Amino acid sequence: MCTNFTPTTDTAWVKRAFAQDLPMAPNPEVYPGQMAPIAYVDHQGQLQIELAQFGLLPSWVDESRAKTFHRHTYNARIESVQTKPSYRQAWGRSQLAVLLVDDFFEPCYESGSAVRHRIKTSSGEPFGVACLWDRWTRSHEHRDLEVPTKNNLLSFSMITLNADEHPVMSRMHPPEDEKRMPWVLLAGQFQSWLRAQSNEVEKLVSSAHLISLEDQAHPRSAFKRAQSAKVSKDKIDNLEQMDNPAQSSSQMSLF
């Protein structure tokens, strides 16, 4: 599960990749519920780059759940993305996006305890992460977002893959956990992903583990630790909901 990344500020790289300007994210590091730049193709077939909420908010979610839905939907497993209610509508419509980042962060347990590692491309260049996007258009004010909106909220979920075969990502997370990784894309892959139909994805994903990544221990600053603590609280809240038999089956079936 990837909960934290650095949105790119490399405007020249974005210009070369997409011939568009880069909107700057409000935060130097992004956690679920915060805004980051994504590239996507809209329903008119036009390429767009906009800030979007990290954590998919499907268009069908009612207002009572809209403010906290992102806690469950920041990562979407490629193995179940076409069947889970939170993602299947966006997947069926081929609402594919590329998150534009410099790096992301994962815990490494090789020392016996969790050490935060920064993951980046071996070249050091920015890269993309394959995502799904959706747009929520009901009238509701998200007061906890950096870009408040009463309508028309764009959001996304990272697509994750099994990482057993990746030399770097197979080392992350506790030894007993399934190894997962965001689906990393390089600039030459952006257009084929953005224009892909759902039946073409299997071919694209087959080479995802070949991308060369590097990792380095990267402790948090005090400010970033405070941000992370909020994300950890969200995870605890989710576990409490899952432990409640009245909520468990409906919550798990959505995500």
Backbone as a ProteinNet text record, in pm:
[ID]
protein_1_A
[PRIMARY]
MCTNFTPTTDTAWVKRAFAQDLPMAPNPEVYPGQMAPIAYVDHQGQLQIELAQFGLLPSWVDESRAKTFHRHTYNARIESVQTKPSYRQAWGRSQLAVLLVDDFFEPCYESGSAVRHRIKTSSGEPFGVACLWDRWTRSHEHRDLEVPTKNNLLSFSMITLNADEHPVMSRMHPPEDEKRMPWVLLAGQFQSWLRAQSNEVEKLVSSAHLISLEDQAHPRSAFKRAQSAKVSKDKIDNLEQMDNPAQSSSQMSLF
[TERTIARY]
84.7	0	88.1	66.3	141.6	53.1	94.8	14.6	79.8	201	277.3	373.3	373.5	461.9	493.5	591.2	629.5	582.1	485.5	445.3	558.7	576.5	686.9	662.9	771.9	767.7	847.2	883.3	966.2	878.3	857.9	768.9	821.6	954.1	1011.2	986.1	999.6	973.8	828.3	736.7	594	565.3	628	608.5	655.8	769.6	820.3	728.5	677.2	597.4	456.5	398	257	227.7	328.5	307.5	200.3	199.2	105.5	177.9	115.3	171.1	137.1	221.1	204.3	141.8	23.6	-29.9	44.8	83.2	162.7	74.1	113.4	40.1	60.6	-41.2	-28.8	72.1	100.8	191	313.1	432.5	553.5	550.8	478.9	450.8	300.9	248.2	103	63.7	-44.9	-107.1	-253	-322.4	-462.8	-547.3	-632.7	-718.4	-658.9	-530.8	-465.4	-457.4	-413.3	-419.7	-284.4	-287.8	-166.5	-200.4	-100.6	-127.8	-138.9	-243.8	-259.4	-284.5	-240.4	-275.4	-382.3	-484.7	-591.8	-655.9	-732.3	-806.8	-952.9	-1010.1	-1148.5	-1246.3	-1376.2	-1477.2	-1491.8	-1428.6	-1424.5	-1297.4	-1216	-1094.6	-976.9	-987.4	-881.5	-791.5	-661.5	-566.5	-571.3	-578.6	-583.2	-480.4	-427.3	-348.7	-410.2	-453.6	-521.6	-479.1	-504.1	-490.7	-611.5	-587.4	-693.4	-668.4	-776.4	-765.1	-708.2	-611.7	-555.3	-653.1	-720.1	-826.9	-951.3	-987	-1096.3	-1229.4	-1302.8	-1439.7	-1530.9	-1589.6	-1674.2	-1792.9	-1840.1	-1947.3	-2077	-2093.6	-2219.4	-2222.2	-2113	-2108.5	-2201.6	-2277.9	-2367.9	-2292	-2353.6	-2286.2	-2243.4	-2317.5	-2285.9	-2151	-2104.8	-1977.7	-1866.7	-1898.7	-1803.9	-1676.3	-1686	-1570.6	-1463.8	-1501.5	-1407.3	-1384.7	-1449.5	-1440.8	-1297.3	-1217.9	-1080.8	-993	-1031.4	-950.8	-941.1	-1037.7	-1043	-992.4	-974.7	-963.2	-838	-732.1	-612	-529.9	-547.1	-481.5	-587.3	-574.9	-665.6	-583.3	-612.8	-539.7	-575.9	-475.6	-501.6	-582.5	-566.7	-635.4	-785.6	-831.9	-975.2	-1036.9	-961.6	-1010	-1133.8	-1148.9	-1264.4	-1391.1	-1379.9	-1497.7	-1540.4	-1450.1	-1486.1	-1576.6	-1685.7	-1778.4	-1714	-1614.7	-1553.2	-1482.1	-1436.4	-1351.3	-1410.5	-1505.3	-1543.2	-1607	-1677.7	-1736.7	-1628.5	-1530.7	-1420.3	-1339.7	-1317.5	-1242.7	-1317.8	-1447.1	-1525.9	-1531.7	-1517.3	-1516.3	-1375.5	-1276.9	-1135.6	-1093.2	-1131.9	-1092.6	-954.6	-854.1	-716.9	-639.8	-548.3	-472.7	-328.6	-244.4	-104	-77	-40.9	3.9	148.7	181.1	312.6	394.7	500.4	572.4	723.9	793.8	939.8	980.9	898.5	929.8	808	817	716	788.3	716.3	779	713.5	797.1	749.5	835	781.1	861.4	940.6	1067.7	1154.1	1185.4	1172.1	1188.5	1316	1411.1	1531.6	1615.4	1602.4	1676.9	1607.3	1487.2	1408.1	1296.3	1298.5	1189.6	1167.1	1056.8	1020.4	1113.9	1175.2	1256.6	1198.5	1162.5	1101.3	1204.8	1170.6	1258.9	1194.7	1279.4	1238.6	1265.5	1163.7	1175.6	1171.6	1270.7	1274.3	1329.5	1320.9	1377.1	1529.1	1592.6	1738.4	1797.5	1723.7	1771.3	1760.1	1677.9	1654.4	1549.4	1494.2	1391.6	1256.1	1167.4	1028.5	968.3	856.7	789.9	641	569	425.1	383.5	263.6	201.1	64.9	37.2	-91.3	-203.8	-309.6	-420.5	-554.4	-658.8	-796.2	-842.3	-929	-984.2	-1136.5	-1196.2	-1340.4	-1368.2	-1489.5	-1528.1	-1661.5	-1660.6	-1778.7	-1845	-1971.6	-2033.8	-2149.7	-2173.6	-2279.4	-2233	-2329	-2296.2	-2263.6	-2135	-2089.6	-1954.5	-1936.2	-1810	-1712.9	-1597.7	-1493.6	-1400.5	-1432.4	-1357.8	-1218	-1191.7	-1060.3	-961.4	-998.8	-908.9	-837.3	-717.4	-641.9	-709.1	-786.4	-858.1	-1006.8	-1072.7	-1213.1	-1299.7	-1400.3	-1489.7	-1630	-1728.8	-1867.8	-1918.4	-1840.1	-1885.6	-1765.2	-1780.4	-1683.2	-1545.2	-1541.4	-1414.8	-1352.2	-1232.6	-1154.9	-1074.6	-1070.5	-997.1	-937.5	-846.2	-778	-737.7	-713.4	-657	-537.9	-425.7	-312	-349.2	-303.5	-317.4	-191.5	-210.6	-97.1	-89.1	34.1	65.2	133.8	130.8	214.7	361.1	444.2	584.5	681.5	635.5	723.2	848.6	838.9	951.4	1034.7	996.6	1073.2	1187.9	1312	1427	1425.8	1362.6	1353.8	1223.3	1111.3	982.3	949.8	1012	989.8	1052.9	1136.5	1201.5	1123.7	1017.8	943	830	783.5	672.7	715.9	636.1	673.9	690.2	779.2	807.3	683.2	586.2	468.1	363.2	377.8	278.7	299.5	190.3	201.6	280.7	368.5	449.1	371.5	352	276.5	360.5	327.5	395.6	301.4	316	243	289.4	199.5	233.2	308.7	441	527.4	530.9	517	521.5	631.2	705.1	800.1	735.3	796.4	734	692.4	771.7	738.9	616.3	566.9	449.9	321.7	331.9	215.4	99.4	126.8	17.6	-49.5	29.5	-32.2	-121.4	-82.4	-167.3	-292.2	-278.5	-392.5	-498.2	-455.9	-549	-589.8	-545.4	-572.4	-718.6	-767.2	-896.1	-870.7	-974.2	-954.9	-901.4	-936.7	-889.8	-744.4	-680.6	-541.4	-446.2	-500.3	-418.6	-326	-372	-288.6	-155.3	-156.6	-32.4	58.3	0.2	79.2	140.7	66.2	112.1	221.9	235.6	331.7	476.5	504.8	641.9	663.3	563.5	570.9	685	721.6	824.5	966.3	977.5	1109.5	1169.5	1089.7	1138.3	1235.2	1351	1456.7	1429.8	1422.6	1399.3	1514.2	1533.2	1632.3	1565.2	1619.3	1564.2	1675.1	1637.3	1731.3	1653.2	1710.8	1646.8	1624.2	1503.6	1466.4	1372.8	1425.7	1340.9	1257	1145.3	1055.9	1107.1	1071.1	1087.9	975.5	983.1	878.1	744	743	618.4	557.6	641.8	591.1	545.3	610.3	564.5	424	395.9	262.1	158.4	193.7	102.5	78.2	185.3	173.8	88.1	95.9	15.9	-132.5	-173.3	-314	-353.7	-265.3	-293.5	-304.8	-215	-219.4	-349.2	-399	-526.4	-639.3	-634.5	-735.1	-734	-613.6	-603.9	-665.3	-639.9	-697.7	-849	-901.6	-1046.1	-1103.2	-1032	-1077.9	-1083.2	-978.7	-975.9	-1089.1	-1119	-1229.2	-1361.2	-1378.6	-1500.5	-1507.6	-1393.4	-1390.1	-1419.2	-1382.2	-1406.8	-1552.5	-1630.2	-1771.3	-1850	-1908.3	-1976.7	-2085.8	-2146.8	-2254.6	-2204.2	-2074.2	-2019.5	-1922.5	-1868.4	-1755	-1783.1	-1891.5	-1912.2	-1935.7	-2010.5	-2037.6	-1914.4	-1834.8	-1714.3	-1616.3	-1591.8	-1490.6	-1532.5	-1662.9	-1705.8	-1685.9	-1686.9	-1669.8	-1525.5	-1428.3	-1289.6	-1202.7
-119.3	0	124.1	211.6	337	450.2	517.6	625.4	762.1	770.6	894.8	905.6	1021.8	1042	1190.9	1220.6	1358.1	1393.8	1483.7	1525.5	1602.3	1581.7	1648	1798.4	1872.5	2017.1	2049.1	1945.7	1961.9	2002.9	2130.9	2181.9	2150.3	2152.7	2124.6	1979.7	1885.8	1744.5	1723	1785.3	1772.6	1831.8	1944.4	2008.2	1916.6	1850.5	1758.3	1637.4	1586.8	1464.8	1487.8	1605	1626.2	1754.4	1840.9	1970.4	2051.8	2039.1	2115.4	2166.9	2265.1	2321.5	2233.2	2243	2163.4	2248.3	2212	2280.8	2234.1	2325.1	2289.8	2240.9	2129.3	2074.9	2163.2	2173.9	2258.3	2208.1	2075.3	2016.7	1956.1	1968.4	1908.5	1755.7	1697.7	1554.9	1536.2	1431.3	1412.6	1283.7	1293.5	1181.5	1171.9	1059.8	1048.2	1166.5	1213.5	1328.5	1459.4	1459	1580	1580.1	1692.4	1714.5	1693.6	1636.8	1610.7	1618.6	1643.1	1656.6	1521.3	1507.8	1390.5	1434.1	1350.5	1366.3	1262.8	1302.9	1210.1	1257.8	1169.6	1203.4	1218.2	1335.3	1359.1	1291.1	1306.6	1236	1292	1403.7	1458.7	1417.3	1331.8	1283	1378.1	1479.9	1579.2	1548.2	1560.4	1541.3	1660.2	1632.9	1736.8	1705.8	1809.6	1793.9	1883.6	1824.4	1898.6	1843.4	1922.5	1872.1	1786	1674	1580.2	1526.6	1487.1	1430.9	1289.6	1260.7	1127	1042.9	952	872	889.8	789.6	800.3	825.6	922.1	948.6	921.8	802.3	770	864.7	881.5	977.6	940.5	812.8	768.3	780.1	819.7	826.5	937.2	907.9	1010.1	1106.7	1220.2	1327.8	1287.2	1197.6	1161.6	1089.7	1028.1	954.4	1022.5	1131.5	1190.4	1240.7	1287.3	1350.1	1251.5	1127.5	1029.5	910	905.8	789.5	763.2	871.3	857.5	771.6	754.4	673.4	527.7	484.8	346	325.6	431.5	415.8	479.4	494.7	555.6	454.4	323.9	218.4	122.3	82.9	-13.4	-129.9	-250.4	-369	-401.2	-423.7	-455.3	-584.2	-675.7	-804.4	-792.3	-686.9	-675.8	-543.4	-460.5	-326.8	-330.5	-434.1	-438.4	-489.5	-540.3	-596.1	-520.8	-449.6	-379.5	-259.5	-242.6	-133.1	4.9	28.7	161.3	195.7	93.2	117.2	71.9	-20.1	-86	8.5	111.4	206.1	284.2	337.9	411.9	320.4	195.8	100.3	68.8	44.5	11.6	123.8	246.6	362.6	399.4	317.8	343.8	483.8	520.3	649.2	633.9	631.9	604.6	735	739.3	861.8	826.6	929.4	916.6	1018.2	971	1056.7	1096.2	1223.6	1275.9	1299.5	1219.8	1218.7	1220.2	1255.8	1241.4	1113.5	1069	949.9	911	796.7	759.1	689.6	662.3	613.4	483.6	391.8	264.2	225.2	143.8	97.7	-27.6	-29.1	-146	-203.6	-335.9	-401.8	-484.7	-462.9	-545.1	-530.2	-417.5	-396	-459.4	-510.4	-565.6	-475	-348.2	-254.5	-169.4	-97.1	-19.4	99.8	109.7	224.5	281	405.9	469.1	482.9	431	439.1	521.8	600.5	675.1	589.1	575.6	496.6	591.8	580	665.7	583.8	640.7	572.2	576.1	478.3	473.3	592.7	647.8	764.9	892.8	891.5	1012.2	1103.8	1069.3	1152.4	1131	1230.1	1207.2	1090.1	1041.2	928.8	936.6	842.5	837.9	714.3	718.9	602	583.9	463.2	434.2	450.1	517.3	548.7	534.3	532	552.5	688.9	753.9	881.8	879.2	967.7	989.5	1133.9	1177.9	1316.1	1312.1	1370.9	1373	1509.4	1512.7	1639.4	1683.6	1614.3	1663.3	1785.6	1861.7	1985.5	1954.3	1959	1930.3	1996.8	2067.4	2137.8	2052.1	2025.8	1947.5	2044.2	2072.8	2175.6	2129.9	1999.7	1949.3	1940	1983.9	1978.5	2110.8	2103.8	2225.5	2309.6	2244.1	2313.6	2287.7	2364.3	2338.6	2347.3	2263.8	2265	2227.9	2289.2	2252.9	2157.3	2139.8	2060.8	2020.5	1914.8	1884.1	1845.4	1759.6	1718	1603.7	1625.9	1522.4	1444.8	1312.1	1229.8	1109.6	1039.7	927	823.5	703	594.1	536.4	515.5	444.7	299.1	245.6	102.8	31.6	-74.6	-147.8	-288.2	-340.8	-471.5	-558.1	-687.6	-776.5	-747.2	-742	-702.8	-815	-939.2	-1050	-1058.5	-1020	-1035.5	-909.8	-801.6	-677.6	-674.1	-649.3	-658.1	-555.3	-440.9	-339.2	-352.8	-355.9	-350.1	-478.9	-590.2	-714	-708.6	-608.3	-592.7	-502.7	-439.8	-345.3	-416.5	-350.2	-398.6	-516.6	-552.1	-662	-792.5	-880.9	-1006.5	-1090.1	-1086.5	-1171.6	-1111.5	-984.2	-918.2	-951.7	-949.3	-958.6	-839.4	-860.8	-752.5	-682.5	-550	-470.9	-350.9	-295.1	-174.9	-94.8	39.3	117.9	77.9	86.6	57	176.8	165.1	274.7	280.3	401.2	425.6	526.6	502	600.2	681.5	794.5	889.8	825.9	733.4	669.8	580.7	551.8	465	542.5	672.1	748.9	741.7	767	775.4	640.2	532.4	401.1	364.5	404.6	378.7	465.8	592.8	683.8	650	595.1	565	417.7	339.8	195.5	166.9	60.1	3.9	-106.3	-139.3	-232.8	-367.9	-409.6	-539.5	-536.2	-418	-405.2	-396.6	-391.8	-365.6	-481.6	-604.8	-720.8	-715.5	-674.2	-664.1	-556	-443.9	-334.1	-369.9	-441.1	-469.8	-575.2	-651.5	-761.5	-714.1	-589.3	-536.9	-442.8	-428.7	-328.6	-354.8	-481.8	-514.8	-496.4	-459.7	-444	-305.1	-211	-74.5	-72.9	-10	-7.8	102.3	63.1	156.2	146.3	253.8	256.4	300.1	255.6	294.4	344	431.1	486.4	523.9	494.4	533.7	684.2	725.2	866.8	901.1	925.3	954.5	1079.6	1084.9	1199.9	1315.7	1437	1553.8	1553.8	1640.5	1648.8	1683.2	1774	1813.3	1694.1	1619.9	1507.1	1394.8	1380.1	1279.8	1312.8	1442.1	1483.1	1450	1473.4	1437.4	1287.4	1210.9	1065.8	1014.6	1079.2	1036.9	1044.4	1144.8	1156.4	1039.9	1001.9	887.8	761.1	743.5	625.3	619.5	734.1	736.8	692	736.7	692.8	541	480.8	336.1	267.4	323.5	266.9	275.2	389.4	404.7	298.2	271.2	170	32.7	-0.5	-130.3	-144.2	-35.6	-38.8	-65.4	-4.1	-27.8	-172.1	-227.6	-365.6	-464.2	-427.5	-515.1	-514.1	-418.5	-408.5	-497.2	-607.6	-700.2	-634.7	-529.7	-463.2	-389.4	-354.6	-275.8	-355	-464	-529.4	-571.5	-645.1	-700.3	-592.9	-489	-384.2	-302.2	-272.4	-195.2	-270.2	-398.2	-474.4	-499.8	-516.5	-546.6	-428.9	-308.1	-189	-173.9	-210.8	-174.1	-296.9
0	0	0	-95.1	-100.3	-52.1	54.2	111	98.9	44.1	52.9	-65.4	-130.5	-245	-259.2	-345.8	-375.2	-516.1	-530.6	-664.9	-731.8	-861	-927.9	-940.7	-939.3	-967.2	-1093.4	-1168.8	-1288	-1405.9	-1419.9	-1524.6	-1664.3	-1683.6	-1815.5	-1855.5	-1761.5	-1789.1	-1829.3	-1757.5	-1790	-1927.6	-1957.7	-2088.1	-2200.8	-2180.4	-2282.3	-2297.9	-2187.6	-2189.9	-2243.2	-2211.4	-2242.7	-2321.1	-2338.9	-2404.5	-2331.9	-2198.3	-2115.5	-1991.9	-1926.7	-1804.6	-1684.8	-1583.5	-1461.7	-1351.9	-1300.8	-1182.9	-1057.7	-971.6	-854.4	-739.7	-681	-567.1	-444.6	-358.6	-238.6	-137.9	-137.1	-38.3	-104.5	-41.6	-98.4	-94.9	0	1.5	17.3	-44	-49.8	20.8	97.2	166.7	121.8	151.1	109.4	154.7	63.1	87.8	40.9	2	-45.5	-198	-254	-397.7	-465.4	-586.4	-663.3	-812.4	-897.8	-1041	-1111.9	-1191.7	-1276.6	-1420.2	-1513.5	-1654.3	-1686.5	-1760.7	-1797.6	-1927	-1989.6	-2110.5	-2072.5	-2097.6	-2056.3	-2152.5	-2123.8	-2202.3	-2343.4	-2370.8	-2506.2	-2580.5	-2516.8	-2579.3	-2570.4	-2483.6	-2471.1	-2351.1	-2372.4	-2264	-2169.2	-2040	-1937.9	-1829.1	-1765.7	-1643.1	-1537.6	-1427.6	-1321	-1185.4	-1081.7	-945.7	-913.4	-845.3	-809.8	-670.4	-603.7	-469.5	-474.7	-386.7	-371	-290.5	-355.9	-296.3	-379.9	-458.4	-555.4	-486.2	-537.3	-493	-612.2	-620	-735.2	-746.5	-867.3	-892.7	-821.3	-782.2	-722.5	-570.1	-506.7	-360	-310	-204	-150.5	-60.6	-33.9	38.1	178.1	241.8	379.5	391.2	283	286.3	206.4	139.3	43.6	109.5	232.4	294.9	339.9	365.2	419.3	327.5	212.1	124.3	78.9	64.5	14.4	105.2	231.7	323	277.6	198	153.5	10.7	-66.9	-212.3	-271.3	-193.7	-252.5	-332.1	-303.8	-381.6	-434.6	-562	-624.3	-678.6	-636.3	-681	-825.2	-909.5	-1050.1	-1062.8	-966.5	-975.6	-954.7	-887.3	-855.4	-898.5	-970	-1002.3	-1090.6	-1171.4	-1261.2	-1194.5	-1071.1	-1004.3	-879.3	-813.6	-691.1	-722.4	-648	-678.8	-681.3	-598.3	-594.4	-724.9	-798.1	-915.1	-1048.2	-1047.1	-1172.1	-1273	-1225.9	-1321	-1393.3	-1319.4	-1381	-1472.3	-1427.7	-1509.9	-1639.2	-1628.7	-1745.6	-1847	-1800.1	-1889.6	-1935.2	-1899.4	-1932.8	-1887.3	-1764.2	-1707.8	-1642.5	-1727.2	-1686.2	-1673.5	-1578.1	-1551.2	-1519.6	-1521.9	-1482.2	-1372	-1255.2	-1146.5	-1172.4	-1154.6	-1191.1	-1064.4	-1045.6	-918.3	-939.6	-831.6	-826.6	-754.8	-659.3	-580.6	-498.5	-432.3	-333.5	-218.9	-111.3	11.6	58.1	106	158.7	278.9	371.2	484.9	450.2	488.3	470.3	608.5	623.4	752.8	760.5	670.7	668.8	795.6	864.1	988.3	1109.2	1090.1	1199.7	1243.3	1201.7	1229.3	1104.7	1103.4	985	966.9	849.9	812.2	682.9	687.9	570.5	459.1	339.8	224.8	113.8	49.1	-68.8	-192.1	-279.4	-401.5	-520.9	-608.6	-727.2	-844.3	-965.2	-1081.1	-1075.4	-1136.1	-1138.2	-1211.7	-1307.2	-1381.1	-1299.6	-1195.1	-1116.3	-1175.3	-1292.5	-1355.7	-1289.9	-1301.4	-1258.7	-1335.2	-1286	-1351.3	-1324.3	-1378.5	-1358.2	-1281.8	-1225.5	-1165	-1231.9	-1277	-1339.5	-1237.4	-1279	-1188.5	-1259.9	-1178.4	-1223.7	-1176.4	-1254.6	-1211.3	-1217.9	-1141.8	-1150.8	-1110.4	-1139.1	-1105.6	-1032.1	-914.1	-826.7	-841.5	-878.4	-917.2	-829.7	-719.9	-631.2	-554.4	-505.4	-434.6	-289.3	-257.2	-120.5	-102.1	5.9	27.4	107.1	50.7	117	190.6	312.6	386	424.9	419	461.8	346.4	226.6	112.9	92.7	33.1	4.4	-104.1	-190.5	-296.7	-275.4	-184.4	-152.8	-277.3	-282.2	-397.6	-353.6	-413.3	-388.7	-496.1	-599.3	-712.2	-796	-873.9	-977.9	-922.2	-820.2	-760.3	-839.9	-891.5	-960.2	-856.1	-868.7	-771.8	-843.4	-773.4	-836.5	-733.4	-783.6	-704.6	-779.2	-708.5	-767.5	-793.9	-905.2	-931.6	-880.7	-803.7	-746.9	-804.5	-806.4	-862.8	-758.3	-778.6	-698.6	-728.8	-624.2	-640.2	-604.5	-603.1	-564.9	-650	-777.4	-869.6	-884.8	-817.4	-834.3	-732.5	-776.2	-684.7	-572.7	-592.4	-487.7	-409.5	-479.2	-410.8	-335.5	-371.2	-296.2	-158.1	-132.5	-2.5	92.2	44.9	126.8	202.9	309.6	392.7	479.5	581	670.3	593.5	641.3	569.3	543.3	635.8	620.8	527	489.4	404.5	257	182.3	36.4	-14.3	-108.7	-163.6	-274.8	-259.4	-355	-396.8	-512.6	-560	-648.1	-649.9	-749.4	-889.4	-984.7	-1123.9	-1180.8	-1189.2	-1233.1	-1386.3	-1440.6	-1584.5	-1615.9	-1722	-1772.5	-1883.6	-1919	-2011.3	-2142.6	-2194	-2320.3	-2315.7	-2194.7	-2178.7	-2152.3	-2130.8	-2086.7	-2186	-2312.2	-2408.7	-2430.8	-2434.7	-2454.1	-2336.4	-2213.8	-2097.5	-2100.6	-2125.8	-2121.7	-2226.6	-2338.4	-2447.5	-2450.6	-2352.9	-2353.4	-2321.9	-2379.5	-2341.9	-2238.7	-2162.4	-2052.4	-2099.9	-2221.9	-2270.7	-2317.5	-2317.5	-2356.8	-2238	-2118.5	-1999.9	-1968	-1989.7	-1955.2	-2028.1	-2153.1	-2229.4	-2171.5	-2130	-2076.2	-1941.2	-1859.9	-1724.2	-1721.9	-1828.4	-1828.8	-1815.3	-1854.8	-1846	-1728.4	-1642.5	-1535.5	-1437.5	-1416.1	-1317.3	-1371.4	-1498.9	-1558	-1533.8	-1486.1	-1464.4	-1347.3	-1369	-1267.9	-1165.6	-1038.2	-928.3	-828.6	-752.5	-645.6	-515.9	-404.3	-275	-183.9	-90.6	7.8	132.5	249.9	374.9	375.8	418.5	408.1	524.1	644.8	761	738.8	809.9	800.3	884.7	841.1	927.3	1030.4	1129.7	1231.8	1169.1	1070.2	1004.2	930.6	860.7	784.1	875.5	992.5	1088.1	1135.2	1153.8	1197.1	1090.6	963.1	855	852.7	869.5	865.7	979.9	1095.5	1209.9	1178.6	1101.6	1062.2	973	878.4	792.5	875.9	974.1	1059.4	1137.4	1184.2	1255	1163.3	1036.8	941.4	927.9	924.1	912.4	1033.7	1153	1275	1269.5	1224.3	1211	1117.7	1007.8	912.6	977.6	1055.5	1122	1221.9	1293.5	1388.9	1318	1199	1123.3	1076.2	1035.4	987.2	1100.5	1223.5	1337.4	1380.6	1330.1	1364.5	1268.6	1314.5	1223.8	1142.6	1193.7	1121.2	999.8	998.1	889.1	802.2	853.2	788.4	645.6	618.9	486.1	383	416.7	317.8	289.3	392.9	372.6	283.7	314.2	242.1	97.3	71.8	-64.3	-157.5	-102.5	-185.9	-231.6	-146.6	-171.9	-195.5
[MASK]
+++++++++++++++++++++++++++++++++++++++++++++++++++++++++++++++++++++++++++++++++++++++++++++++++++++++++++++++++++++++++++++++++++++++++++++++++++++++++++++++++++++++++++++++++++++++++++++++++++++++++++++++++++++++++++++++++++++++++++++++++++++++++++++++

